[in-house]
Amino acid sequence: MMLFLQRTGLFLPALLLFPLSRAEAAEDAASTRSIAKMLDPLVTFFSSNPWVQGAAVILITFTVASFVTWILFKLLRRLFSSARFNIDEHVILMLRPPIYYTLLAAGIYAGIELMPLSERLDLLLGKIIRTIGALVWVVFFMRMATMTLQRLADLSYTHAFIQHRTLSLFDNAAKILIFGVGIYAFFVIWKIDMTAWLASAGIVGIAVGFAAKDTLSNLFSGVFILADAPYKIGDYVVLDRGDRGKVMNIGLRSTRILTRDDIEITIPNSIIGNSTIVNQSGGHHTKMRLRVKIGVAYGSDVDTVRLILMEIAHNEEKVCPVPEPRVRFRTFGASSLDFELLAWIDNPELRGLVMDRLNDAIYKAFAAKGVEIPYAKQDVYIRELPPGLRNSENEASEEDSGQARGQVR
């Protein structure tokens, strides 16, 4: 019975509850000695064989790494689930593989150290394990950077530095930076001299810089445009030379604009970066204000003109009710009273259509109400004719009078 309790792990609790007699104690001591005698060859085998010791450490490492990782992340979930922390579950899930591999690599490296390997093979295996570890952490930081930038883009306001349209730019830059650190770690692990590599890279960089000067200029201008975001895809912009169109694509080398004539213009970013661009869709919203200039004849009723223009603006369905249209009496012109109708439209794309409708309605309404739209008139007064023209005019008049006298006779 005592032997059963001992083998099942209940020997000590049973010993506290039921004290042993002398005969039972002697029997138990004899069984313990026999078990130790049976295990003695196994212990001797392990202690005298480093290969078996290293393999045992590596096998035990898998179990220990799994158990420690499970306990650690269970505690982290409980800790970060409190109100003081705002850590996403995805961060914990992404952190689990690199930590598990780090523990596993430490145990494998310890097991390899116990094995009687050659020094060269030992160093080679150690470098391979550390290289794989660096690769695992590089992948983790890349995924972490992508997720962090995505969250910042989701939480950013309108004019924030990191937005969805600039997300790919910062994501690629972060990945390149992390990959560069990983390459540096690889060189350090394998003890590769980077001096020659850096010198070669510098020479190649100078050569590429001179050969692709315009391309690099467009590239850097594209990066600045994406980062500064003076316009975005879908905005209506006006270029320096007067071209107006919708931004269809913003690339690292060029920007493509679709004009109202359905013609696509491709402009290098270096030119756009040094030009003045009018973004008609910029601001807090995409609305645009139209300015319809109209002149009426002197003597027209100013109040009637205001009422007509306001009525036309309110009756046009494409004109926004908010902000409300307004009429301004701008100036006394040379031959007219100059008014201006100010009205808002939802999108700059509607400018041509709404201007056509408003001008048509204004002309018809003024004609119906008897409001005159003046046009430029000039009266020319001749003080004196040139001598040649005076003589020819006198001769023509004498001929006309002579003919008249002949008819009278």
MARBA-39265 format. One record per residue: residue in one letter; x, y, z of N, C-alpha, C in turn. Coordinates in steps of 0.2 Angstrom, whole numbers, plus 5000, padded with zeros to 4 digits. Layout:
N
aXYZXYZXYZ...
***
This chain:
409
m500449945000500050005000500450065000m500950065004501450125005501850134998l501950074995502350084989501950114983f501250094983500750124979500750204980l500650224986500650294988501250334986q501850294987502450334985502450344977r502250294973502350294966501850344963t501250344966500750394964500850464966g501350474970501450544973501050564979l500750524982500350534988500650514994f501350494994501650465000501750515005l501950585004502050635009501350645013p500850665009500250675013499950615017a500050555014499850495018500350495024l500950505024501450505029501150555035l500950605033500750655038500050635042l499650605038499050575041499050515044f499450465042499550405045500350385046p500550395052501250385054501450305052l502050295050502250225048502550195054s502450125054502750085059503450075057r503850035062504550025060504549975055a504149925054504249875049504049915042e503549955042503349985036503850035034a504250075039504750115037505350085034a505450025037506049985034505949965027e505249935026505049915020505149975015d504950035017504950095012505650115010a506050105015506750125014507050075009a506950015010507149965005506949974998s506249994998506050004991506350064988t506450114992506750174989507450164987r507850124990508550104988508550064982s508050014981507949974975507850024969i507350074970507250114964507850154962a508150184967508750224966509350174962k509350114964509850064961509650054954m508950054953508750044946508850104941l508750164944508850224941509650244940d510050214944510750234944511050224937p510950174933511250164926511050224922l510350234922510150294918510450364920v510550374926510850434928511550434926t511850384926512550374924512650384917f512150364913512150364906512050444904f511550474907511450544906512050584907s512350574913512950614916513550604912s513650544908514250534905514150544897n513550564895513450564888513250644886p513650684884513450754883512950764877w512950714872512450714867511750704869v511750664874511050644876510850704881q511250734884511150794888510850854884g511250864879511050924874510350914871a510250844869509650834866509050834871a509150814877508650824882508450894883v509050934884508851004885508451034879i508651014873508251044867507551024868l507450954869506750934870506350964875i506650974881506351004887506151074885t506551104881506451174879505851194876f505651144871504951154868504451154873t504451114878503851114883503951174887v504551194889504551244894504451314890a504651324884504451384880503751384879s503351334878502651334877502251354883f502551324889502151334895502351404898v502951434897503051504899502751554895t502651544888502351584884501651584886w501351534887500651524889500451564895i500851554900500751594907500851664906l501451684902501551754901501051794898f500751764892500251804888499551794892k499451744896498851744900498851804905l499451814908499551874913499451944909l499751944903499752004899499052024897r498651974895497951984893497552014899r497651984905497352004911497552074913l498252094912498452154914498252214910f498252194903498052244898497352254897s496952214900496252214900495952264905s496352294909496152334914496052404911a495652454914495552514911496152564910r496652544914497252594913497652584907f497552524903497852514897497352514891n497652524885497252524879497652484874i497852424876498252384871497752334867d497852334861497352294857497652214857e497152174857497252104857497752084851h497652114845498152094840498852114841v498952164845499652174847499952114851i499552084856499752034860499851964856l499451954851499451904847500051904842m500251964840500851974836501451964840l501451984846502051984850502251904852r501751864852501851794855502351754851p502351754844502851714840503551734842p503751804841504451814843504651794850i504251804855504451794862504551714862y504051674859504151604859504751584856y504951614850505551594847506151614851t506151664854506751684858506851644864l506351614867506451564872506651504870l506351484864506551424861507351424858a507551484855508151484853508651484859a508551514864508951514870509051444872g508551404873508551334875508951294870i508851304863509251264858509951284859y510151344859510851364860511151334866a510751334872511051294878511151224876g510751194873510851124871511351104867i511451154862512051144857512751154861e512751204866513351214870513551144874l513051104876513251044879513450994875m513350994869513550944864514350954862p514650904861515350904860515450924852l515250974850515350994843516051034842s516251034836516851074834516651154835e517251184836517151254837516851294831r517051274825516751304819516051284818l515851224819515151204819514651244824d514951244830514651274836514451354834l514951384831514851454829514351464823l514451414819513951424813513251414815l513151364820512451354822512151414826g512651434830512451494834512251554829k512651564824512451624820511851614816i511651544814511051534811510451544815i510551524822509951534826509851604827r510351644828510251714829510051754823t510251734817509951754811509251744810i508951684812508251674812507951714817g508151724823507851764828507851834825a508351864822508351934820507751934814l507751884810507151884805506451884808v506351844813505751844816505551914819w506051944822505852014825505752064820v506152064814506052104809505352104806v505152044805504452034803503952054808f504052044814503552074819503552154819f504152184819504152254819503852284813m503952254807503552274801502852274802r502552214804501852204805501552254810m501952264815501852314821501752384818a502252404814502252474811501652484806t501452434802500952434798500252444802m500152404807499552414811499552484815t500152504817500152564821499952624816l500252624810500152684806499352674803q499152614803498452614801497952644806r498152624813497752654818497752734818l498352754817498452834817498152864812a498052834806497752854800496952854802d496752804805496052804807495852854812l496252874816496152924822496352994820s496653004814496853064813496253114810y496353174811495953224809496053244801t495753294799495753314792496453334789h496853374793497453404791498053364795a497953304797498453274801499053254796f499653234799500153224794500153154792i499853104795499753034793498953024792q498853014785498153004783498152944779h497552924777497452864773497852874766r497752934763498152944757498852944757t499152954763499852954764500152894768l499652844769499752784773500352744770s500252734763500652684760501352714760l501452784759502152814759502452804766f502152814772502452804778502552734779d502052684777502152614778502752594775n502852614768503452584765504152614768a504052674770504652704773504852674780a504352654784504452614790504752544788k504452514783504752444782505452444779i505552504775506252504773506752514778l506552564783507052574789507152514793i506552474794506652414798507052364795f506952354788507352304784508052324784g508252394784508852414784509252394791v508852404797509152384803509252304803g508752264800508852194800509452174796i509652214790510252194786510852214790y510852264794511352284798511452234804a510952204807511052154812511352084808f511152074802511352014799512152024798f512352084796513052094795513452084802v513152114807513452104813513552034816i512951994815512951924817513551884813w513551894807514051854803514751894802k514751944806515451984806515752004800i515252034796515452054789515652124789d516252144786516452214786516052254782m515752304784515252344780515652404777t516252414778516552474775516552474768a516752414765516752404758516052414755w515652384758514952394756514652464756l514852494761514552564761514952614756a515552594755515952634750515652624743s515552564742515252544735514552574734a514152574740513452604739513552674738g514052714741514152784740514252794733i514752764730514952774723514352764719v513952704720513452694716512852744716g512752764723512252824724512452884720i513052904720513252964716513152954709a513352894706513252884699512452884697v512052854701511352854700511052924701g511352964706511053024707511153074700f511753064697511953104692511553084685a511453014685511152984679510353004679a510052994685509353004686509153064690k509453124688509353184692508653204691d508353204685507653224684507153174688t507353114687506853054690506853064698l507453074701507553084708507153154710s507153204706506853264707506053254708n505853214703505153204703504953154708l505353114710505253064716505153104722f505653144724505653184730505053234730s504953264724504353304724503653264725g503653204723503053164724502953144731v503553134735503553114742503253174746f503553234744503353294747502553314746i502353294740501653314738501153264742l501353194743501053154747501053164754a501553194756501653204764501253274765d501353324761501053394762500253394760a500153354755499453344753499053414751p499353444746499053514744498353494740y498353434738497753414734497653334735k497153314734497053234734496653214728i496553154727496253124721495553144722g495253164716494553194716494453264716d495053304718494953374719495053404712y494753464711494753504705495253564706v495753554702496353604702496453644696v496753704697496853754691497653764691l497953744685498653754684498853824683d499453834683499753904681499553924674r499553874669499353894662498653894661g498253884666497553894665497153824664d497453774664497153704663496753694670r496153664669495753654675495553584674g495553544679495353474679495353434685k495153374685495053334691495653284692v495953284698496553244699496353174699m496653134695496453064694496953014698n497553034698498052994701498653034704i498953024710499553054712500053004713g500552994709501052954709501752984712l502252934713502852964715503253004710r503052994703503453024698503053084695s502353074694501953124691501253124694t500853174692500153184693499753184687r499153144687498753144681498153184682i497953224678497353274679496853264672l496253254673495753244668495353314667t495453344661495153404660494453394658r494053454658493353454656493253434649d493753434645493753404638493853334638d493853304643494053224644494753214641i495153254642495853244640496353234647e496753184647497153174653497853204652i498053244657498653284657499053254662t499653234660500153204665500753254666i500753274672501253324674501753304679p502453304677502953284682502853324689n502953284694502953314701503353374702s503953374699504453424700504153494697i503753494692503453554689502953574694i502553524696501953544701502253574707g502753544710503053564716503353634716n503453664710503753734709503253774706s502553754706502053794703501553814708t501153864706500553884711499953844708i499653804712499053764711498453794715v497953804711497353824714496853764715n496753744721496353694723495653714724q495153704719494453724720494053684725s494353624726493953584731494253584738g494753624739495053634745494653664751g494953664757494553694762494153644766h493653664770493353624775492853574771h492653594765492153554761492253564754t491953534749492053534742491653584739k491253624742490853674739491253734736m490953764731491353814727490853874726r491053934726490653994725490654024718l490154034715490154064708490054134709r490354174704490254244704489954264697v489354284697489054294690488954374690k489354404686489354474685488854494680i488554554681487954574677487954654677g487854684672487854764672487154784669v486854834672486154854670486254934668a485754954664485855024662485755074668y486055134667485855184672485155204672g484855214678484155224678483755164680s484055104680483655044682483455044689d482955014691482755004698483254954702v483654974706484154934709483754884713d483254894717482854844721482554794716t482354814711482054764706482554714704v483154744702483754704700483954644705r483954674711484154624717483654574718l482954584717482454534718482454484712i482554514706482654464701483254414701l483754444703484354394704484254344710m484054364715483954324721483354274719e482854284716482354244714482654184709i483054204704483354164700483854114704a484254134708484654094712484354044716h483754064719483354024724482953964719n482853984713482453934709482953884706e483553894706484053854703484153794707e484053734705484053674710484853654712k485253674707485953654708486353704713v485953764715486253814719486153794726c486653794731486553774738486153824742p485653794745485253844750485653874755v486253834758486653854763487353844761p487753894761487653964762487153994757e486754044759486254074755486554124750p486254124744486454164739486454234741r486854284738486754354739486954394733v486754454733486854504727487254564730r487754584726488154634728488154684723f488054754724488054804720488854834720r489254814715489954824716490154894714t489954924708490254984706489855024701f489955084700489655124695490155114689g489955084684490355074678490355134673a490655124668490755174663490055184659s489655134658489055134655488555094658s488655064664488155024668488255024675l487754994679487854984686487954914687d488554894690488854834690488654794696f488254734695488054694700488454624700e488454594706488754524706488254474710l488054424707487754364710488154314713l488154304720488654254723488154194725a488354134722487954074724488454014725w488253974729488753914731488453854727i488953804725488753744722489053684726d488853624725489053574729489753544727n489953554720490553524718490753574712p491453584712491653624706491553594699e491453534699491253504693490653534689l490153564694489553594691489553664689r490153694689490253764688489953784681g490153744676489953764669489253764668l488953704671488253694670487853744673v488053764679487653814683487753884681m488253904678488453964675487953974669d487953924665487453924659486753934661r486553904666485853904668485653974671l486154004675486054064678486054124673n486554124668486554174663485954174659d485654114657485054104653484454134657a484454114663483854144667483854214668i484454244669484554314670484354354664y484554334658484454364652483654364650k483354304651482654304650482254344655a482454344661482054384666482154454665f482754484664482854554662482454574656a482454534651482054554645481254554647a481054504651480354504653480154564657k480654584662480454644666480654714664g480954714658481154774655481754804657v482154764660482854794663483354784657e483654844656484054844650484754824652i485054784648485754764649486154804644p486554864646486854904641487454874637y487654894632488254874629488654934627a489254934625489654984624489455024618k489355094618489255134612489755194612q489955214606490355264605490155314599d490055374600489955424595490555464593v490655464586491255494583491055564580y491455614582491355684580491955704576i491855724569492455744565492455824565r492955854568493055924568493155954561e493655924557493855944551494155894547l493955894540494155844536494855864533p495255814531495955824528495855864521p496355904519496255944513496055904507g496355844506496255804500495455784500l495255764506494555744506494055804505r494255864507493855924506493755944499n494355944495494255954488493855904484s493955844486493555794482492855804484e492655824490491955824493491655884489n492055944488491856004484491655984477e492155954474492055934467491355894466a491355844471490755804470490055844471s490155894476489555934477489355974471e489856004467489756044461489456004456e489755944455489455894450488755884451d488555874457487855854459487455914458s487655974459487256044458487156054450g487756034446487656044439487156004436q487155944438486655894436485955914437a485955944443485255964445485056024441r485456074439485256124435485156104428g485456054425485256024418484655994418q484455964423483755934424483255984424v483356044427482856094427482756124421r483256134417483156164410482756114406
***
